[in-house]
Amino acid sequence: MTDNTANILDSIYETVVDGDQNTVLSLVKEALAIDLTPQEILNEGMIQAMAEVGELFESGEYFVPEMLLSARAMKNGMNYLKPYLVDGGNKSKGRLALGSTRGDLHDIGKNLVSILMESAGFEVIDLGVDVPPERFLEVVRDDGIEVVGMSCLLTTTMPAMKDAIDHLSKAGVRDGVTVLVGGAPVTQDFADHIGADHFAPDANQAVKLVKSLFNKS
């Protein structure tokens, strides 16, 4: 690896950690122009940077706003890389669906999880907000999704998580899907009570859980 190559990868790393969306895009273009592979740019520049951001978050040095800026910078660069990654045969580590449950229109947390999941190499089907139980069932039954993440911010929409899980059970597909829940009012006790498989207290932990589920640590 030449000094110039290393310097560009280091710069991409730093701009993702700093959440600089515009600079990371220009650096990605520059890296491709000097024949760095999309995989090198993604793995050595951006994914490692998001791992650092996750550690900063867990240590209390970063908070959700900083983490979201870094995730958006990562997504900005990754969106530009996607056509090159497809051409290069970069395979998804797994597929999952995410959605804010029925009645809940908040999506910041869900969007952060979605960006981090994509950054980690997973294919995400984003169901959006106010997702009814029928839609969660549809994506499991018709699209073969084996991992579903449900999010909510309002305590009044927490029961909708149980409704969605019950819907999966009544349709006979509950045993074939892993349900992960999270959001500000959600706790491990609540997750246990409604029959969810896992609880993630934050976006970084959600990614770690999904990695372990797909055995891609």
C-alpha positions in Angstrom: 0.0 0.0 0.0 1.5 3.4 -1.0 1.6 6.4 1.2 -1.0 8.1 -0.9 -3.4 5.1 -0.7 -3.0 4.9 3.1 -3.5 8.7 3.4 -6.8 8.6 1.5 -8.1 5.6 3.5 -7.1 7.4 6.7 -8.8 10.6 5.5 -12.0 8.6 4.7 -11.8 7.1 8.2 -11.5 10.5 9.9 -14.3 12.1 7.9 -16.7 9.3 8.8 -15.8 9.6 12.5 -16.2 13.4 12.2 -19.5 13.1 10.4 -18.4 15.1 7.4 -20.8 14.0 4.7 -19.6 16.2 1.8 -15.8 15.5 2.3 -16.3 11.7 2.5 -18.0 11.7 -0.9 -15.1 13.6 -2.6 -12.6 11.3 -0.9 -14.4 8.2 -2.1 -14.3 9.5 -5.6 -10.6 10.2 -5.3 -9.9 6.8 -3.9 -11.7 5.1 -6.8 -9.7 7.3 -9.2 -6.4 5.9 -7.9 -7.7 2.4 -8.3 -8.5 1.5 -4.7 -11.1 -1.3 -4.8 -14.6 -0.5 -3.5 -14.1 -3.3 -0.9 -10.9 -1.6 0.4 -12.7 1.8 0.7 -15.7 0.3 2.4 -13.9 -2.1 4.8 -10.7 -0.2 5.6 -12.0 3.3 5.4 -15.7 3.4 6.4 -16.6 0.2 8.3 -13.6 0.5 10.6 -14.6 4.2 11.2 -18.1 3.2 12.2 -16.6 0.6 14.6 -14.7 3.4 16.2 -17.8 5.5 16.4 -19.6 2.7 18.1 -16.8 2.5 20.7 -17.0 6.2 21.2 -20.7 5.9 21.7 -20.4 3.1 24.2 -17.7 5.0 26.2 -19.9 8.1 26.4 -17.7 10.3 24.2 -20.3 10.3 21.4 -24.1 10.7 21.8 -26.9 9.9 19.3 -26.5 13.2 17.4 -22.8 12.6 16.7 -23.4 8.9 15.9 -26.2 9.9 13.5 -23.9 12.4 11.7 -21.2 9.7 11.3 -23.8 7.2 10.1 -25.1 9.7 7.5 -21.5 10.4 6.3 -21.0 6.6 6.0 -24.3 6.2 4.0 -23.4 9.1 1.7 -20.1 7.4 0.7 -21.7 4.0 0.6 -24.5 5.0 -1.7 -21.9 6.2 -4.2 -20.0 2.9 -3.8 -23.0 0.6 -4.2 -22.9 0.2 -8.0 -19.2 -0.7 -7.8 -19.8 -3.1 -4.9 -22.5 -4.9 -6.9 -20.2 -5.1 -9.9 -17.5 -6.5 -7.7 -19.7 -9.3 -6.4 -19.9 -7.9 -2.8 -22.4 -10.2 -1.1 -24.9 -9.2 1.5 -24.2 -10.7 5.0 -27.9 -11.2 5.5 -31.3 -9.7 5.1 -33.6 -8.1 7.7 -36.6 -5.9 7.9 -37.0 -2.8 10.2 -40.1 -0.8 11.0 -41.6 1.6 13.6 -44.7 -0.1 14.9 -48.3 0.8 14.3 -49.2 4.3 15.5 -45.6 5.4 15.9 -44.4 8.0 13.3 -40.9 8.4 14.8 -38.1 7.1 12.7 -34.8 8.7 13.8 -33.8 5.6 15.8 -35.0 3.2 13.2 -33.1 5.1 10.5 -29.9 5.1 12.5 -30.2 1.3 12.9 -30.9 0.9 9.2 -27.8 3.0 8.2 -25.6 1.1 10.6 -26.9 -2.3 9.5 -26.2 -1.4 5.8 -22.8 -0.1 6.9 -22.1 -3.5 8.4 -22.9 -5.2 5.1 -26.6 -6.2 5.7 -29.5 -5.8 3.3 -32.2 -3.8 5.0 -35.9 -3.7 4.0 -37.1 -0.5 5.6 -40.8 -0.8 6.2 -41.1 2.8 7.4 -43.3 4.1 10.2 -46.8 3.2 11.5 -46.2 -0.4 10.3 -49.3 -2.6 10.9 -48.9 -6.2 12.1 -50.0 -7.4 8.6 -47.0 -5.7 7.0 -44.6 -7.4 9.3 -46.2 -10.7 8.5 -46.1 -10.0 4.8 -42.4 -9.4 4.8 -41.7 -12.6 6.7 -44.1 -14.8 4.8 -43.6 -13.4 1.3 -40.0 -12.1 1.3 -38.5 -14.9 3.5 -37.2 -12.4 6.0 -35.8 -14.2 9.1 -34.9 -11.2 11.3 -37.3 -8.4 12.0 -36.5 -5.3 14.0 -39.4 -3.3 15.6 -39.0 0.2 17.1 -41.1 2.6 19.0 -40.7 5.9 20.8 -44.1 6.4 22.4 -45.3 4.3 25.4 -48.7 4.3 23.8 -47.4 2.3 20.8 -45.5 -0.3 22.8 -48.5 -2.7 22.7 -48.4 -2.7 18.9 -45.1 -4.7 19.2 -47.0 -7.5 21.0 -49.8 -7.3 18.4 -47.2 -7.7 15.6 -45.6 -10.7 17.3 -49.0 -12.3 18.0 -49.9 -11.8 14.4 -46.8 -13.8 13.4 -47.8 -16.5 15.8 -51.3 -16.8 14.6 -50.1 -17.1 11.0 -47.8 -20.0 12.0 -44.6 -18.3 11.1 -43.3 -17.1 14.5 -40.9 -19.9 14.9 -39.1 -19.1 11.7 -38.3 -15.4 12.5 -36.2 -13.7 15.1 -37.8 -10.6 16.5 -35.6 -7.8 17.8 -37.2 -4.8 19.6 -35.9 -1.5 20.8 -36.7 2.2 21.3 -36.6 4.7 24.2 -39.4 3.2 26.3 -38.6 -0.5 25.6 -36.8 -2.6 28.2 -35.6 -6.1 28.5 -38.5 -7.0 30.8 -41.0 -5.6 28.3 -39.3 -7.6 25.5 -39.5 -10.8 27.5 -43.2 -10.0 28.4 -44.3 -9.7 24.7 -42.3 -12.7 23.5 -39.6 -10.9 21.6 -36.3 -12.8 21.0 -33.9 -9.9 21.7 -33.8 -6.4 23.1 -31.3 -3.8 21.9 -30.9 -0.7 24.1 -29.3 1.3 21.3 -28.4 1.1 17.6 -24.8 -0.1 18.1 -26.0 -3.1 20.2 -28.6 -3.9 17.6 -25.9 -4.3 15.0 -23.9 -6.5 17.3 -26.9 -8.7 17.9 -27.7 -9.0 14.2 -24.1 -9.9 13.5 -24.3 -12.7 16.0 -27.6 -13.9 14.6 -26.1 -14.2 11.2 -22.8 -15.5 12.6 -20.9 -12.7 11.1 -19.0 -11.3 14.0 
